[in-house]
């Protein structure tokens, strides 16, 4: 905000009335934001032992909520992501965190190493701010690691190289948290014009926040989370003050450019006070638990199994089912014991319906190859499987700006990880139904015991299963829209014994 004020004051054509209007807007926005966080804190005290949740179905709403909360904080922001891209959304998010740090907020960021694409100078320039600390989880692939070192890790510690932090959570002032399926990149917030993810997040306040904070602190203090000072020590020594200033200036200019940060999006964030007020008024106070794993997932060193705390908790949760289980997962590959477990549930008369990606919608051909090999066996068990269309009819309800995209509809892939049991218990988080989430990746998520939330999420899942959005899976499906090359790639991946790491 200080930077924006400097820009306005340096504008020679600025009138006194325009300046006063801007200052009034700043004061009003800051008051509403700070006031709302105070209201949330007081409301939590009035509901001891309870938490309030709001499900974020739309990518744009989830992004705007994050942006508004980032501007609202004055103490801390703690961030965990599997992916933080250097695309438009990722860059603007970095600038937003920098602005919060300049206001005095303490920022701590943990990002998994596997898919980091940022240059050392960009990460070190952000980390150079006294209020920003960045750590990289299990850095054996990207940051500070050359090709030969990476290859050596894969050969000597295959399990360790495949053990990743899949957590996605942001905590604002230890008061509000958002978790769910979304990483920090264009396609998770419906801002990619070619390919987007149908995803789901949940915002939460109340008694569960200390547990979420404890989980973050556990990862922050883990030896697996390594600071940039250690990973990029040589690069940091060579980094000059001018390089830092140049990057910060570039970042700010990027965020000011209308092509990168559209004026209408700025207006939406500024006007989020009223919208967040309605969101908060609509939050349900209920019983909420936070599932999370420990750093490293389990005590296995060489084997690719071992389970984890989230795996055990979700198995126990499924065991509570009496009538019906609805599952939404981008990948569907049964881990060891999965077929037997679901067979027992079906024998008890429990209906199981799962919506997952089709071949035409998926972006993960390795995972699809594992699903394809199991597909008929899953259907023979009696599980109802729905495969998500790449051009679902629901996209018009998911994207508020769909008219701006023109006639070309972007491809959609399913990325939401959710489960509803008997229309009374809901899980929303990061856990995919595959061996990787069960045994290798650390995962998080909220378990919400509230019939209203369960019915809301169940309705959304059933809508994703509807004919306009998915087709009911059958082994003879030809999927005519899938190109020959994509089919060949899936076939070739299917020849490899990849199931334990899918």
The 8 nearest C-alpha neighbors of each residue, nearest first, counted from 0:
[[1, 3, 2, 4, 98, 25, 102, 5],
 [2, 0, 4, 3, 5, 102, 98, 101],
 [1, 3, 5, 0, 4, 6, 251, 98],
 [4, 2, 0, 6, 5, 1, 7, 255],
 [3, 5, 1, 7, 6, 2, 8, 0],
 [6, 4, 2, 8, 3, 7, 9, 1],
 [5, 7, 3, 9, 4, 8, 2, 10],
 [6, 8, 4, 10, 9, 5, 3, 13],
 [7, 9, 5, 10, 6, 4, 13, 11],
 [10, 8, 6, 7, 11, 5, 13, 4],
 [9, 11, 7, 8, 12, 13, 6, 5],
 [12, 10, 13, 9, 8, 14, 7, 6],
 [13, 11, 10, 14, 9, 7, 8, 15],
 [12, 14, 11, 10, 17, 15, 18, 7],
 [15, 13, 17, 16, 18, 12, 11, 19],
 [14, 16, 18, 17, 19, 13, 20, 12],
 [15, 17, 19, 14, 18, 20, 13, 21],
 [18, 16, 20, 14, 15, 19, 21, 13],
 [17, 19, 15, 21, 20, 16, 22, 14],
 [20, 18, 16, 22, 21, 17, 23, 15],
 [21, 19, 17, 23, 18, 22, 16, 24],
 [20, 22, 24, 18, 23, 19, 17, 25],
 [21, 23, 25, 19, 24, 20, 26, 18],
 [24, 22, 20, 26, 21, 25, 27, 19],
 [23, 25, 21, 27, 22, 26, 28, 20],
 [26, 24, 22, 28, 23, 27, 29, 21],
 [27, 25, 23, 29, 24, 28, 30, 22],
 [26, 28, 24, 30, 25, 29, 23, 31],
 [29, 27, 25, 31, 30, 26, 24, 32],
 [30, 28, 32, 26, 31, 27, 33, 25],
 [31, 29, 27, 33, 28, 32, 34, 26],
 [32, 30, 34, 28, 29, 33, 35, 27],
 [33, 31, 71, 29, 35, 34, 30, 28],
 [34, 32, 30, 36, 35, 31, 71, 29],
 [35, 33, 31, 37, 32, 36, 30, 38],
 [34, 36, 38, 32, 37, 33, 31, 39],
 [37, 35, 39, 38, 33, 34, 40, 32],
 [36, 38, 40, 34, 35, 39, 41, 33],
 [39, 37, 35, 41, 36, 40, 42, 34],
 [38, 40, 36, 42, 37, 41, 43, 35],
 [41, 39, 37, 43, 38, 42, 36, 174],
 [40, 42, 38, 44, 43, 39, 37, 45],
 [43, 41, 45, 39, 44, 40, 38, 46],
 [42, 44, 205, 46, 40, 45, 41, 39],
 [45, 43, 41, 42, 46, 47, 40, 205],
 [44, 46, 42, 43, 47, 41, 40, 49],
 [45, 47, 43, 44, 49, 48, 42, 50],
 [48, 46, 49, 44, 45, 43, 206, 205],
 [47, 49, 206, 46, 50, 286, 205, 207],
 [50, 48, 285, 286, 47, 46, 206, 284],
 [49, 51, 205, 284, 206, 285, 204, 287],
 [50, 52, 284, 283, 204, 282, 203, 205],
 [53, 51, 203, 282, 202, 283, 201, 54],
 [52, 54, 282, 202, 201, 55, 203, 278],
 [55, 53, 201, 56, 200, 202, 52, 199],
 [56, 54, 200, 201, 61, 57, 199, 53],
 [55, 57, 199, 54, 200, 58, 198, 397],
 [58, 56, 397, 60, 59, 55, 61, 398],
 [57, 59, 188, 61, 60, 189, 62, 187],
 [58, 60, 62, 188, 61, 57, 63, 189],
 [59, 61, 63, 57, 62, 58, 64, 55],
 [60, 62, 58, 64, 59, 63, 55, 57],
 [63, 61, 59, 65, 64, 60, 58, 66],
 [64, 62, 66, 60, 65, 61, 268, 67],
 [63, 65, 67, 61, 62, 66, 60, 68],
 [64, 66, 62, 68, 63, 67, 69, 61],
 [67, 65, 63, 69, 64, 68, 62, 70],
 [66, 68, 64, 70, 69, 65, 268, 63],
 [67, 69, 71, 65, 70, 66, 64, 72],
 [70, 68, 66, 67, 71, 72, 65, 99],
 [69, 71, 67, 68, 72, 66, 99, 95],
 [72, 70, 68, 32, 69, 33, 67, 73],
 [73, 71, 69, 70, 74, 172, 68, 171],
 [72, 74, 104, 75, 103, 71, 102, 172],
 [73, 75, 104, 172, 72, 105, 103, 76],
 [76, 74, 105, 172, 104, 106, 171, 77],
 [75, 77, 171, 106, 170, 172, 105, 107],
 [76, 78, 107, 170, 169, 106, 108, 75],
 [77, 79, 169, 108, 168, 109, 107, 76],
 [80, 78, 109, 168, 167, 110, 108, 166],
 [81, 79, 167, 110, 82, 166, 182, 83],
 [80, 82, 165, 111, 110, 164, 166, 167],
 [83, 81, 80, 182, 84, 183, 114, 110],
 [84, 82, 183, 89, 184, 80, 182, 85],
 [83, 85, 89, 184, 86, 82, 183, 116],
 [84, 86, 89, 90, 117, 87, 116, 83],
 [85, 87, 89, 84, 88, 90, 184, 185],
 [88, 86, 90, 89, 91, 185, 259, 85],
 [89, 87, 91, 185, 184, 90, 86, 92],
 [88, 90, 84, 85, 92, 86, 184, 87],
 [91, 89, 93, 87, 92, 88, 85, 86],
 [90, 92, 94, 88, 93, 89, 254, 95],
 [93, 91, 95, 89, 90, 94, 88, 96],
 [92, 94, 90, 96, 91, 95, 97, 89],
 [95, 93, 97, 91, 92, 96, 250, 98],
 [94, 96, 92, 98, 93, 97, 91, 99],
 [97, 95, 99, 93, 98, 94, 100, 92],
 [96, 98, 94, 100, 99, 95, 93, 101],
 [97, 99, 101, 95, 96, 100, 94, 102],
 [100, 98, 96, 102, 97, 101, 104, 95],
 [99, 101, 104, 97, 103, 102, 98, 130],
 [102, 100, 98, 103, 99, 97, 104, 130],
 [103, 101, 99, 100, 104, 98, 73, 0],
 [102, 104, 100, 101, 105, 73, 99, 74],
 [103, 105, 74, 100, 73, 75, 99, 102],
 [106, 104, 75, 130, 100, 74, 131, 76],
 [105, 107, 131, 76, 75, 130, 77, 132],
 [108, 106, 77, 132, 131, 133, 78, 76],
 [107, 109, 78, 133, 77, 79, 134, 132],
 [108, 110, 134, 79, 135, 133, 78, 136],
 [111, 109, 80, 135, 81, 79, 136, 112],
 [110, 112, 136, 81, 164, 135, 113, 163],
 [111, 113, 138, 136, 115, 135, 141, 114],
 [112, 114, 140, 111, 115, 141, 163, 138],
 [115, 113, 112, 116, 82, 111, 141, 81],
 [116, 114, 112, 117, 113, 141, 82, 83],
 [115, 117, 114, 118, 84, 85, 141, 83],
 [118, 116, 115, 85, 119, 121, 122, 84],
 [117, 119, 120, 121, 116, 122, 123, 142],
 [120, 118, 122, 121, 123, 117, 234, 231],
 [119, 121, 123, 118, 122, 124, 238, 234],
 [122, 120, 124, 119, 118, 123, 125, 117],
 [123, 121, 119, 125, 124, 120, 126, 118],
 [122, 124, 126, 120, 125, 121, 127, 119],
 [125, 123, 243, 127, 121, 126, 122, 120],
 [126, 124, 127, 122, 123, 128, 121, 131],
 [125, 127, 123, 131, 132, 128, 124, 133],
 [128, 126, 124, 125, 123, 129, 131, 243],
 [127, 129, 131, 126, 130, 125, 124, 100],
 [130, 128, 131, 127, 126, 132, 100, 105],
 [131, 129, 105, 100, 128, 106, 104, 132],
 [132, 130, 106, 126, 128, 129, 107, 105],
 [131, 133, 107, 126, 106, 108, 134, 130],
 [134, 132, 108, 126, 107, 109, 226, 227],
 [133, 135, 226, 109, 225, 224, 227, 108],
 [136, 134, 110, 225, 224, 109, 111, 112],
 [135, 137, 224, 111, 223, 112, 138, 110],
 [136, 138, 223, 139, 112, 224, 135, 111],
 [139, 137, 112, 136, 140, 135, 142, 141],
 [138, 140, 149, 137, 144, 141, 160, 152],
 [141, 139, 149, 113, 138, 144, 112, 142],
 [140, 142, 144, 112, 113, 143, 115, 139],
 [143, 141, 144, 138, 112, 140, 230, 115],
 [142, 144, 230, 231, 141, 145, 138, 140],
 [145, 143, 141, 142, 140, 148, 149, 139],
 [146, 144, 148, 147, 149, 143, 141, 140],
 [145, 147, 149, 148, 150, 144, 140, 151],
 [148, 146, 150, 149, 145, 151, 144, 152],
 [149, 147, 151, 145, 150, 146, 144, 152],
 [148, 150, 146, 152, 140, 147, 151, 139],
 [149, 151, 147, 153, 148, 152, 146, 154],
 [150, 152, 148, 154, 149, 153, 155, 147],
 [151, 153, 149, 155, 156, 150, 154, 148],
 [154, 152, 157, 150, 151, 156, 155, 160],
 [153, 155, 151, 152, 156, 157, 150, 149],
 [154, 156, 152, 153, 151, 157, 150, 158],
 [157, 155, 159, 152, 153, 158, 154, 160],
 [158, 156, 153, 160, 159, 154, 155, 161],
 [157, 159, 161, 160, 156, 301, 303, 162],
 [160, 158, 162, 156, 161, 157, 300, 152],
 [159, 161, 157, 158, 162, 153, 156, 152],
 [162, 160, 158, 159, 163, 157, 439, 500],
 [161, 163, 439, 159, 440, 160, 158, 295],
 [162, 164, 440, 165, 161, 441, 111, 439],
 [165, 163, 441, 166, 111, 440, 81, 136],
 [164, 166, 81, 441, 442, 440, 163, 167],
 [167, 165, 442, 164, 443, 80, 81, 79],
 [168, 166, 80, 79, 178, 179, 81, 182],
 [167, 169, 178, 79, 177, 78, 166, 170],
 [168, 170, 78, 177, 176, 77, 79, 171],
 [171, 169, 176, 77, 76, 173, 175, 78],
 [170, 172, 76, 175, 173, 174, 176, 75],
 [171, 173, 75, 174, 74, 72, 76, 170],
 [174, 172, 171, 170, 175, 208, 212, 75],
 [173, 175, 172, 171, 204, 40, 208, 176],
 [176, 174, 204, 171, 170, 203, 173, 172],
 [177, 175, 170, 203, 169, 202, 171, 204],
 [178, 176, 202, 169, 168, 201, 203, 170],
 [177, 179, 168, 200, 201, 167, 428, 176],
 [180, 178, 200, 428, 429, 181, 427, 199],
 [179, 181, 429, 415, 199, 428, 198, 200],
 [182, 180, 187, 179, 198, 183, 200, 167],
 [181, 183, 82, 80, 184, 187, 83, 81],
 [182, 184, 83, 89, 82, 84, 181, 88],
 [183, 185, 84, 89, 88, 186, 187, 182],
 [186, 184, 190, 88, 191, 187, 188, 87],
 [185, 187, 195, 191, 189, 188, 184, 190],
 [188, 186, 196, 181, 185, 189, 184, 195],
 [58, 187, 189, 59, 190, 186, 185, 62],
 [190, 188, 186, 195, 58, 191, 187, 59],
 [191, 189, 185, 188, 186, 192, 195, 187],
 [190, 192, 186, 185, 193, 189, 194, 195],
 [191, 193, 409, 194, 190, 404, 195, 189],
 [192, 194, 409, 191, 410, 195, 408, 407],
 [193, 195, 410, 409, 191, 411, 192, 186],
 [196, 194, 186, 411, 189, 191, 410, 187],
 [197, 195, 412, 187, 411, 414, 413, 198],
 [196, 198, 413, 414, 412, 415, 411, 195],
 [199, 197, 415, 414, 196, 180, 181, 413],
 [198, 200, 56, 415, 180, 55, 179, 201],
 [201, 199, 179, 55, 178, 54, 180, 56],
 [200, 202, 54, 55, 53, 177, 178, 179],
 [201, 203, 177, 53, 52, 176, 54, 178],
 [204, 202, 52, 176, 51, 175, 177, 201],
 [205, 203, 175, 51, 50, 174, 208, 176],
 [204, 206, 50, 43, 207, 208, 49, 51],
 [205, 207, 50, 48, 49, 208, 47, 209],
 [208, 206, 210, 209, 205, 50, 288, 287],
 [207, 209, 211, 210, 206, 205, 212, 204],
 [210, 208, 212, 211, 207, 213, 206, 173],
 [211, 209, 213, 212, 208, 207, 214, 289],
 [212, 210, 208, 214, 209, 213, 215, 207],
 [211, 213, 209, 215, 210, 214, 208, 216],
 [214, 212, 210, 216, 215, 211, 209, 217],
 [213, 215, 217, 211, 212, 216, 210, 218],
 [214, 216, 212, 218, 217, 213, 219, 211],
 [217, 215, 219, 213, 218, 214, 220, 212],
 [218, 216, 214, 215, 220, 219, 213, 221],
 [219, 217, 221, 215, 216, 220, 294, 214],
 [220, 218, 216, 217, 221, 215, 224, 109],
 [219, 221, 217, 218, 216, 222, 224, 223],
 [220, 222, 218, 223, 224, 219, 217, 294],
 [223, 221, 224, 225, 220, 218, 219, 137],
 [222, 224, 137, 221, 136, 225, 294, 295],
 [225, 223, 136, 135, 222, 221, 134, 219],
 [224, 226, 134, 135, 223, 136, 222, 227],
 [227, 225, 134, 228, 229, 133, 135, 230],
 [226, 228, 230, 229, 231, 134, 133, 225],
 [229, 227, 232, 226, 231, 230, 235, 225],
 [228, 230, 232, 227, 226, 231, 225, 233],
 [231, 229, 227, 143, 228, 232, 226, 142],
 [230, 232, 234, 227, 233, 229, 228, 143],
 [233, 231, 235, 228, 229, 234, 230, 236],
 [234, 232, 236, 235, 231, 237, 230, 238],
 [235, 233, 237, 231, 236, 232, 238, 119],
 [234, 236, 238, 232, 233, 237, 231, 123],
 [235, 237, 233, 234, 238, 232, 239, 231],
 [236, 238, 234, 235, 239, 233, 232, 120],
 [239, 237, 235, 236, 234, 242, 240, 120],
 [240, 238, 242, 241, 237, 243, 236, 235],
 [239, 241, 243, 242, 244, 238, 245, 124],
 [240, 242, 244, 239, 243, 245, 238, 246],
 [243, 241, 245, 239, 240, 244, 246, 238],
 [242, 244, 124, 240, 246, 241, 245, 247],
 [245, 243, 241, 247, 246, 242, 248, 240],
 [246, 244, 242, 248, 243, 247, 241, 249],
 [245, 247, 249, 243, 248, 244, 250, 242],
 [246, 248, 250, 244, 249, 245, 243, 251],
 [249, 247, 245, 251, 250, 246, 244, 252],
 [250, 248, 246, 252, 247, 251, 253, 245],
 [249, 251, 247, 253, 248, 252, 246, 94],
 [252, 250, 254, 248, 253, 249, 247, 255],
 [253, 251, 255, 249, 254, 250, 248, 256],
 [252, 254, 250, 251, 256, 255, 249, 259],
 [253, 255, 251, 252, 256, 260, 91, 250],
 [254, 256, 252, 253, 251, 257, 260, 259],
 [255, 257, 253, 259, 258, 254, 260, 252],
 [258, 256, 261, 260, 259, 262, 255, 254],
 [259, 257, 256, 260, 261, 255, 253, 262],
 [260, 258, 257, 256, 261, 254, 253, 87],
 [261, 259, 257, 254, 258, 256, 262, 255],
 [260, 262, 257, 264, 263, 258, 259, 265],
 [263, 261, 265, 264, 257, 266, 260, 267],
 [262, 264, 266, 265, 261, 267, 260, 268],
 [265, 263, 267, 266, 261, 262, 268, 260],
 [266, 264, 262, 268, 267, 263, 269, 261],
 [265, 267, 263, 269, 264, 268, 270, 262],
 [266, 268, 264, 270, 265, 269, 271, 263],
 [269, 267, 271, 265, 270, 266, 63, 67],
 [270, 268, 266, 267, 271, 265, 28, 272],
 [269, 271, 267, 268, 272, 266, 273, 274],
 [270, 272, 274, 268, 273, 269, 275, 267],
 [273, 271, 275, 270, 274, 276, 31, 32],
 [272, 274, 276, 271, 275, 270, 277, 31],
 [273, 275, 271, 277, 276, 272, 278, 270],
 [276, 274, 278, 272, 277, 273, 271, 279],
 [275, 277, 273, 279, 274, 278, 272, 280],
 [278, 276, 280, 274, 275, 279, 281, 273],
 [279, 277, 275, 281, 280, 276, 274, 282],
 [278, 280, 282, 276, 281, 277, 275, 53],
 [279, 281, 277, 278, 282, 276, 275, 283],
 [280, 282, 278, 279, 277, 283, 53, 276],
 [283, 281, 53, 279, 52, 51, 280, 278],
 [282, 284, 51, 52, 285, 281, 53, 452],
 [285, 283, 51, 50, 49, 282, 52, 286],
 [284, 286, 49, 50, 283, 51, 449, 287],
 [285, 287, 49, 448, 447, 50, 288, 449],
 [288, 286, 447, 446, 50, 285, 448, 207],
 [289, 287, 446, 445, 207, 290, 447, 286],
 [290, 288, 445, 444, 446, 291, 211, 207],
 [291, 289, 444, 443, 309, 445, 288, 292],
 [290, 292, 443, 309, 442, 289, 308, 444],
 [293, 291, 308, 441, 296, 309, 442, 307],
 [292, 294, 296, 295, 291, 441, 297, 217],
 [295, 293, 296, 218, 292, 221, 441, 223],
 [294, 296, 297, 293, 162, 441, 298, 223],
 [297, 295, 293, 441, 294, 307, 292, 439],
 [298, 296, 299, 295, 307, 305, 306, 293],
 [297, 299, 300, 296, 305, 295, 307, 306],
 [300, 298, 297, 302, 301, 305, 304, 303],
 [299, 301, 302, 298, 158, 159, 156, 303],
 [300, 302, 158, 299, 303, 156, 157, 159],
 [303, 301, 304, 299, 300, 158, 305, 157],
 [304, 302, 158, 499, 438, 301, 439, 305],
 [305, 303, 438, 302, 306, 439, 299, 499],
 [304, 306, 438, 297, 299, 307, 303, 298],
 [307, 305, 438, 437, 310, 304, 297, 311],
 [306, 308, 310, 309, 296, 297, 311, 438],
 [307, 309, 292, 311, 310, 312, 291, 306],
 [310, 308, 312, 311, 307, 291, 290, 292],
 [311, 309, 307, 313, 437, 308, 312, 306],
 [310, 312, 314, 308, 309, 313, 315, 307],
 [313, 311, 309, 315, 314, 310, 316, 308],
 [312, 314, 316, 310, 315, 311, 309, 317],
 [315, 313, 311, 317, 316, 312, 310, 318],
 [316, 314, 318, 312, 313, 317, 311, 319],
 [315, 317, 313, 318, 314, 319, 312, 320],
 [318, 316, 314, 319, 315, 320, 313, 420],
 [317, 319, 315, 316, 320, 314, 344, 321],
 [318, 320, 317, 316, 321, 315, 420, 421],
 [321, 319, 318, 317, 420, 322, 421, 323],
 [322, 320, 349, 319, 323, 421, 348, 347],
 [321, 323, 349, 421, 320, 350, 348, 324],
 [322, 324, 350, 421, 349, 351, 420, 320],
 [325, 323, 420, 351, 419, 350, 421, 352],
 [324, 326, 352, 419, 418, 353, 351, 420],
 [327, 325, 418, 353, 417, 352, 328, 354],
 [328, 326, 354, 417, 416, 353, 355, 418],
 [327, 329, 416, 355, 330, 431, 415, 432],
 [330, 328, 355, 414, 413, 356, 415, 331],
 [331, 329, 328, 432, 355, 431, 366, 332],
 [330, 332, 432, 370, 433, 333, 328, 355],
 [333, 331, 433, 370, 369, 432, 334, 330],
 [332, 334, 337, 433, 331, 338, 335, 434],
 [335, 333, 434, 337, 433, 336, 332, 437],
 [334, 336, 337, 333, 434, 338, 304, 339],
 [337, 335, 339, 338, 340, 334, 333, 341],
 [336, 338, 340, 333, 334, 339, 335, 341],
 [339, 337, 341, 340, 336, 342, 333, 377],
 [338, 340, 342, 336, 337, 341, 343, 335],
 [339, 341, 337, 343, 342, 338, 336, 344],
 [340, 342, 344, 343, 338, 339, 345, 337],
 [341, 343, 339, 345, 344, 340, 338, 346],
 [344, 342, 346, 341, 340, 345, 339, 347],
 [343, 345, 341, 347, 346, 342, 349, 340],
 [344, 346, 349, 342, 348, 347, 343, 341],
 [347, 345, 343, 348, 344, 342, 349, 341],
 [348, 346, 344, 345, 349, 343, 321, 322],
 [347, 349, 345, 346, 350, 344, 322, 321],
 [350, 348, 322, 345, 323, 347, 344, 321],
 [349, 351, 323, 324, 322, 348, 345, 352],
 [352, 350, 324, 382, 323, 325, 383, 349],
 [351, 353, 383, 325, 384, 382, 326, 324],
 [354, 352, 326, 384, 327, 325, 385, 383],
 [355, 353, 385, 327, 384, 386, 464, 326],
 [354, 356, 329, 386, 328, 387, 330, 327],
 [357, 355, 387, 386, 329, 361, 413, 360],
 [358, 356, 386, 360, 387, 359, 361, 388],
 [357, 359, 361, 360, 356, 367, 481, 478],
 [358, 360, 481, 357, 389, 361, 480, 388],
 [359, 361, 389, 412, 357, 358, 356, 388],
 [362, 360, 356, 358, 363, 412, 359, 357],
 [361, 363, 364, 360, 412, 358, 359, 367],
 [364, 362, 361, 366, 365, 367, 330, 368],
 [363, 365, 367, 366, 489, 368, 362, 361],
 [364, 366, 368, 367, 363, 492, 369, 489],
 [367, 365, 369, 368, 364, 501, 363, 330],
 [366, 368, 364, 370, 369, 365, 371, 363],
 [367, 369, 493, 371, 365, 489, 366, 370],
 [370, 368, 366, 367, 372, 371, 498, 332],
 [371, 369, 367, 332, 373, 372, 368, 331],
 [370, 372, 374, 368, 373, 369, 367, 375],
 [371, 373, 369, 370, 374, 368, 493, 375],
 [374, 372, 370, 371, 376, 375, 377, 369],
 [373, 375, 371, 377, 376, 370, 372, 378],
 [374, 376, 378, 377, 373, 379, 474, 372],
 [375, 377, 379, 378, 373, 374, 380, 372],
 [378, 376, 374, 380, 375, 379, 382, 373],
 [377, 379, 375, 381, 380, 382, 376, 374],
 [380, 378, 376, 381, 377, 375, 382, 374],
 [381, 379, 377, 378, 382, 376, 342, 345],
 [380, 382, 378, 379, 383, 377, 345, 351],
 [383, 381, 378, 351, 380, 352, 377, 384],
 [384, 382, 352, 353, 351, 381, 378, 385],
 [385, 383, 353, 472, 354, 352, 471, 382],
 [384, 386, 471, 354, 472, 470, 469, 464],
 [385, 387, 357, 356, 469, 355, 470, 354],
 [388, 386, 469, 356, 357, 468, 355, 385],
 [387, 389, 469, 391, 390, 468, 360, 357],
 [388, 390, 360, 411, 410, 359, 391, 412],
 [391, 389, 388, 410, 411, 392, 408, 409],
 [392, 390, 468, 388, 393, 389, 394, 467],
 [391, 393, 467, 394, 468, 390, 395, 396],
 [392, 394, 391, 396, 395, 397, 468, 467],
 [393, 395, 397, 396, 392, 391, 398, 390],
 [396, 394, 393, 397, 398, 401, 392, 399],
 [395, 397, 394, 393, 398, 399, 392, 57],
 [396, 398, 394, 57, 395, 393, 399, 58],
 [399, 397, 401, 400, 395, 396, 394, 189],
 [398, 400, 401, 397, 396, 395, 59, 402],
 [401, 399, 398, 403, 402, 404, 395, 59],
 [400, 402, 398, 404, 403, 399, 395, 405],
 [401, 403, 404, 400, 405, 399, 406, 395],
 [404, 402, 401, 405, 400, 406, 399, 398],
 [405, 403, 401, 402, 406, 407, 192, 400],
 [406, 404, 403, 407, 402, 401, 408, 400],
 [405, 407, 408, 404, 402, 403, 401, 409],
 [408, 406, 405, 409, 404, 192, 193, 410],
 [407, 409, 406, 410, 390, 404, 405, 193],
 [410, 408, 193, 194, 192, 411, 407, 195],
 [409, 411, 194, 389, 390, 193, 195, 408],
 [410, 412, 195, 389, 196, 194, 390, 360],
 [413, 411, 196, 360, 361, 197, 389, 414],
 [412, 414, 197, 329, 196, 356, 415, 198],
 [413, 415, 198, 329, 197, 196, 412, 416],
 [416, 414, 198, 199, 180, 413, 328, 417],
 [417, 415, 328, 327, 428, 429, 431, 430],
 [418, 416, 427, 327, 426, 326, 415, 428],
 [417, 419, 326, 426, 325, 425, 327, 420],
 [418, 420, 425, 325, 424, 324, 422, 453],
 [419, 421, 324, 424, 422, 320, 423, 323],
 [420, 422, 323, 423, 322, 324, 320, 419],
 [421, 423, 453, 454, 420, 419, 450, 424],
 [422, 424, 450, 453, 421, 449, 420, 448],
 [425, 423, 448, 420, 419, 453, 447, 449],
 [426, 424, 419, 447, 453, 446, 418, 448],
 [425, 427, 446, 418, 417, 445, 447, 419],
 [428, 426, 417, 445, 444, 179, 416, 425],
 [444, 427, 429, 179, 443, 416, 430, 180],
 [428, 430, 180, 179, 442, 443, 416, 444],
 [431, 429, 442, 436, 428, 416, 432, 443],
 [432, 430, 433, 328, 436, 416, 330, 429],
 [433, 431, 331, 330, 328, 332, 430, 436],
 [432, 434, 332, 435, 431, 333, 331, 436],
 [435, 433, 334, 437, 436, 499, 438, 501],
 [436, 434, 439, 500, 501, 437, 438, 433],
 [437, 435, 440, 434, 431, 438, 430, 433],
 [436, 438, 434, 306, 310, 435, 433, 439],
 [437, 439, 306, 304, 435, 305, 436, 434],
 [440, 438, 162, 435, 436, 296, 437, 441],
 [441, 439, 163, 436, 162, 164, 165, 435],
 [440, 442, 164, 292, 296, 165, 166, 163],
 [441, 443, 166, 165, 429, 430, 291, 292],
 [444, 442, 291, 290, 166, 428, 429, 292],
 [428, 443, 445, 290, 427, 289, 429, 179],
 [444, 446, 289, 427, 426, 288, 290, 447],
 [445, 447, 426, 288, 287, 425, 289, 448],
 [448, 446, 287, 425, 424, 449, 286, 445],
 [449, 447, 424, 286, 423, 287, 425, 446],
 [448, 450, 452, 451, 423, 447, 453, 285],
 [449, 451, 423, 453, 452, 454, 422, 448],
 [452, 450, 454, 453, 449, 455, 423, 283],
 [451, 453, 455, 454, 449, 450, 456, 425],
 [454, 452, 450, 422, 423, 425, 456, 455],
 [453, 455, 457, 451, 422, 452, 456, 450],
 [456, 454, 452, 458, 453, 457, 451, 459],
 [455, 457, 459, 453, 458, 454, 452, 460],
 [458, 456, 454, 460, 459, 455, 453, 461],
 [457, 459, 461, 455, 456, 460, 454, 462],
 [458, 460, 456, 462, 457, 461, 463, 455],
 [461, 459, 463, 457, 462, 458, 456, 464],
 [462, 460, 464, 458, 463, 459, 457, 465],
 [461, 463, 459, 465, 464, 460, 458, 468],
 [462, 464, 460, 461, 465, 468, 459, 469],
 [463, 465, 461, 469, 462, 385, 354, 468],
 [466, 464, 462, 468, 463, 467, 469, 461],
 [467, 465, 469, 468, 470, 464, 471, 463],
 [466, 468, 392, 465, 469, 391, 393, 470],
 [467, 469, 391, 466, 465, 463, 388, 392],
 [470, 468, 387, 388, 386, 466, 464, 465],
 [471, 469, 386, 385, 466, 472, 387, 468],
 [472, 470, 385, 384, 386, 473, 469, 383],
 [473, 471, 385, 384, 386, 470, 474, 476],
 [472, 474, 475, 476, 471, 378, 375, 384],
 [473, 475, 476, 375, 472, 374, 378, 477],
 [476, 474, 473, 477, 472, 478, 375, 374],
 [477, 475, 473, 474, 478, 472, 479, 471],
 [476, 478, 479, 475, 481, 474, 480, 473],
 [479, 477, 480, 476, 481, 359, 358, 357],
 [478, 480, 481, 477, 482, 476, 359, 483],
 [479, 481, 478, 482, 359, 477, 358, 389],
 [482, 480, 359, 479, 478, 483, 485, 358],
 [483, 481, 485, 484, 480, 486, 479, 359],
 [482, 484, 486, 485, 487, 481, 488, 480],
 [485, 483, 487, 486, 482, 488, 481, 489],
 [486, 484, 488, 487, 482, 483, 489, 481],
 [487, 485, 483, 489, 484, 488, 490, 482],
 [486, 488, 490, 484, 485, 489, 491, 483],
 [487, 489, 485, 491, 490, 486, 492, 484],
 [490, 488, 492, 486, 368, 487, 491, 364],
 [489, 491, 487, 493, 488, 492, 486, 494],
 [490, 492, 488, 493, 494, 489, 487, 495],
 [493, 491, 489, 494, 490, 495, 365, 368],
 [492, 494, 368, 490, 491, 495, 489, 369],
 [493, 495, 491, 492, 490, 496, 497, 368],
 [494, 496, 493, 497, 492, 491, 498, 368],
 [497, 495, 498, 494, 493, 499, 492, 369],
 [496, 498, 495, 499, 500, 501, 369, 365],
 [497, 499, 501, 500, 496, 369, 434, 332],
 [500, 498, 434, 497, 501, 303, 435, 334],
 [499, 501, 435, 498, 497, 434, 161, 303],
 [500, 498, 435, 366, 499, 434, 497, 433]]
